[in-house]
Amino acid sequence: MLATTVIVTGCDSQPNTAKVADAKPNAAAQAQAMKAAKVKAAARVKANELGQIPVLMFHRIVPKPATTDDRSPQQFRADLERLIKEDYVPITAAEMVSGKIDIPAGKHAVVLTFDDSSPSQLTLNQMGEPQKDTAVAILKEVAAKNPGFRPAATFYVTRDMFGKTVREEQAQALLWLKDNGFEIGNHTRDHLNLRGRPQKEVEEQIGTIAQQITALSYTKPTTIALPYGNQPSKKDWAMRGKHYRHQGAFLAGYTPAPAPFSKAFDPAGIPRIKVMEKKGDCAQFCSHAWLDWLKANPDMRYTSDGDPRTVAYPKFKSPYLRKSFAQWGLPY
């Protein structure tokens, strides 16, 4: 038998309106206190989520570099170790363009990108593991020794597909990247310069490799790296076509990129930085020079407040916040 409880209210009883009235002010006070705490925490780490993000451009990782685009395994390790020393945490290109930047407070975002789908970036052995001294093997090895440094990167794929021509082997490589948290991006089918080409050819170059990537990995690329950094006659052709929808298009140089929350951010033309020492043009425009500059000008560098739900920055930078992120704003 179920017991029931009956509450009888006398005719002189009144609801406790004092508690109801207090509820809204208390909630508002709690929200205000919480925001004040976030502002204080952001100020403590000098958060600047309107600052610039270095998007580093790599190609081959080979024992004997043949061009200025190549890095040796030793050089690549040194590149990563410098980023660790200077408190950078890798994010993917897709995370950057979407604004989903989730790194610890006080840390700086960096995007590692690899063009041309070279075997030196990813080759799997018979056990299905990356071979020693490939880019992903080095990245995972360095990250394992440095907790907090994410083994995250974006691989921009062409039909070369890491040197594999058999469909099953191509699928194995792409699925390994996907399963291990790496982003697979579009780099066009044949790596042709898109500048001056008709729209139909541009869409064919981008769309056919997009379809191939999707068929092999069940993943639709959300970002593209334009060959030679050249945009088509209309930059929107690289963003949208019959078989693709990109949230960001990356160029080839020469500066750090604006944060996605900044009014200066152009998703159809995001600059990258060639990875190289200070030599020739690289004395000013490559990774060593720009990382030195960002270190010397910390107020210009992206620094996280540790909360991916807010965009924290010094109050004087408020005019630079994109309107679409106004509700995320946390000036201090």
Residue pairs with C-beta under 8 A, 6 or more apart in sequence:
35 330
38 305
38 307
38 310
38 312
38 330
39 312
39 330
39 331
39 332
40 332
41 105
41 305
41 306
42 105
42 305
42 310
42 312
42 330
42 332
43 332
45 105
45 106
45 303
45 304
45 305
45 306
46 106
46 298
46 299
46 303
47 105
47 106
47 303
47 304
47 305
47 306
47 312
47 313
47 330
47 332
48 299
48 301
48 302
48 303
48 312
48 313
48 314
48 317
49 101
49 259
49 261
49 302
49 303
49 304
49 305
49 310
49 311
49 312
49 313
50 259
50 261
50 262
50 302
50 311
50 313
50 317
50 320
50 321
51 259
51 299
51 300
51 301
51 302
51 303
51 313
52 255
52 256
52 257
52 258
52 259
52 294
52 300
52 301
52 302
53 96
53 108
53 109
53 110
53 111
53 256
53 257
53 258
53 259
53 302
54 88
54 110
54 111
54 256
54 257
54 273
54 287
54 290
54 291
54 294
55 93
55 96
55 110
55 111
55 113
55 250
55 256
55 257
55 270
55 271
55 272
55 273
56 79
56 110
56 111
56 112
56 113
56 272
56 273
56 275
56 287
57 113
57 115
57 225
57 252
57 253
57 272
57 273
57 274
57 275
58 71
58 76
58 112
58 113
58 114
58 115
58 121
58 135
58 275
59 67
59 69
59 70
59 71
59 114
59 115
59 116
59 118
60 69
60 70
60 71
60 116
60 118
60 120
60 121
61 70
61 71
61 72
61 73
61 76
61 118
61 120
61 121
61 133
61 134
61 135
61 138
62 70
62 71
62 72
62 120
63 72
63 73
63 133
64 72
65 71
65 72
65 75
68 274
68 276
68 282
69 274
71 79
71 275
73 133
73 138
76 135
76 138
77 138
77 142
79 275
79 287
80 138
80 139
80 142
80 149
81 142
82 291
83 90
83 110
83 149
84 142
84 146
84 149
86 108
86 291
86 295
87 106
87 107
87 108
88 107
88 108
88 109
88 110
89 103
89 104
89 107
89 108
89 109
89 110
89 148
89 149
89 150
90 110
90 111
90 112
90 149
90 150
90 151
90 152
90 153
91 101
91 102
91 103
91 109
91 110
91 111
91 150
91 152
92 111
92 152
92 153
92 154
92 182
92 183
93 111
93 113
93 154
93 183
93 185
93 223
93 248
93 250
94 154
94 183
94 185
94 222
94 223
94 247
94 248
95 101
95 102
95 152
96 109
96 111
96 248
96 257
96 260
96 270
97 222
97 223
97 247
97 248
97 260
97 267
97 270
98 222
98 247
98 260
99 260
99 261
99 325
100 308
101 109
101 260
101 304
101 308
102 308
103 109
103 150
103 304
103 306
104 148
104 304
104 306
105 304
105 305
105 306
105 307
106 303
106 304
106 306
107 148
107 303
107 304
108 294
108 301
108 302
108 303
108 304
109 302
109 304
111 154
111 257
112 139
112 152
112 153
112 154
113 153
113 154
113 155
113 156
113 185
113 225
113 250
113 272
114 121
114 135
114 153
114 154
114 155
114 156
115 156
115 187
115 225
116 156
116 158
116 160
116 187
116 191
117 155
117 156
117 157
117 158
117 160
117 161
117 162
117 187
118 160
118 162
118 163
119 134
119 162
119 163
120 134
120 135
121 134
121 135
121 136
121 155
121 162
122 130
122 134
122 135
122 136
122 155
122 162
122 173
122 176
122 177
123 130
123 131
123 134
123 162
123 163
124 130
124 131
124 172
124 173
124 176
125 131
128 172
128 176
130 136
130 137
130 140
130 176
131 137
135 153
136 151
136 153
136 177
136 180
136 182
139 151
139 153
140 151
140 180
142 149
142 151
143 149
143 150
143 151
144 151
151 180
151 181
152 181
152 182
152 183
153 182
153 183
154 182
154 183
154 184
154 185
154 223
155 177
155 182
155 183
155 184
155 185
156 185
156 186
156 187
156 224
156 225
156 250
157 174
157 184
157 185
157 186
157 187
157 209
157 213
157 221
158 187
158 188
158 189
158 190
158 191
158 209
159 189
159 190
159 209
159 212
161 170
161 173
161 174
162 170
162 173
164 170
164 172
164 173
167 216
170 216
171 216
171 217
174 184
174 213
174 216
174 217
174 219
175 216
175 217
177 183
177 184
177 217
178 184
178 217
178 218
178 219
183 222
183 223
184 213
184 217
184 219
184 221
185 221
185 222
185 223
185 224
185 225
186 206
186 209
186 210
186 213
186 221
186 223
186 224
186 225
186 244
186 246
187 209
187 224
187 225
187 227
188 194
188 205
188 206
188 209
188 224
188 226
188 227
189 204
189 205
189 206
189 208
189 209
189 212
190 205
191 227
192 205
192 227
193 227
193 228
193 230
194 202
194 205
194 226
194 227
194 230
194 231
194 232
194 237
194 238
195 230
195 231
195 232
195 233
196 233
197 205
197 232
197 233
199 232
199 233
199 234
199 237
202 232
202 237
202 238
202 241
203 237
203 241
203 242
203 243
206 224
206 238
206 241
206 243
206 244
207 241
207 242
207 243
207 244
208 243
210 220
210 221
210 243
210 244
211 243
213 219
213 220
213 221
214 220
214 221
220 244
220 245
221 244
221 246
222 245
222 246
222 247
222 248
223 246
223 247
223 248
223 249
223 250
224 238
224 239
224 244
224 246
224 248
224 249
224 250
225 249
225 250
225 272
226 238
226 249
226 250
226 251
226 252
228 252
229 251
229 252
229 253
229 272
231 238
231 249
231 251
231 268
231 269
232 238
235 249
235 268
235 269
236 268
238 246
238 249
238 268
239 245
239 246
239 249
239 267
239 268
240 246
247 267
248 267
248 268
248 270
249 267
249 268
249 269
249 270
250 270
250 271
250 272
251 269
251 270
251 271
251 272
252 272
252 274
253 271
253 272
253 273
253 274
253 285
254 271
254 273
254 274
254 285
254 286
255 271
255 273
255 285
255 290
256 271
256 273
256 290
256 294
256 301
257 265
257 270
257 271
257 272
258 264
258 265
258 266
259 265
259 302
260 267
261 311
261 321
261 322
261 325
261 328
262 320
262 321
262 322
263 319
263 320
263 321
263 322
264 320
265 322
273 285
273 286
273 287
273 290
274 282
274 285
274 286
274 287
275 286
275 287
276 282
276 286
276 287
276 288
277 286
277 288
278 286
278 288
278 289
282 288
282 289
283 289
294 300
294 301
295 301
299 314
305 312
305 330
307 330
309 328
310 328
310 329
310 330
311 321
311 325
311 328
311 329
311 330
312 330
312 331
312 332
313 320
313 321
313 329
313 330
313 331
313 332
314 331
314 332
315 331
315 332
317 331
318 329
318 331
321 329
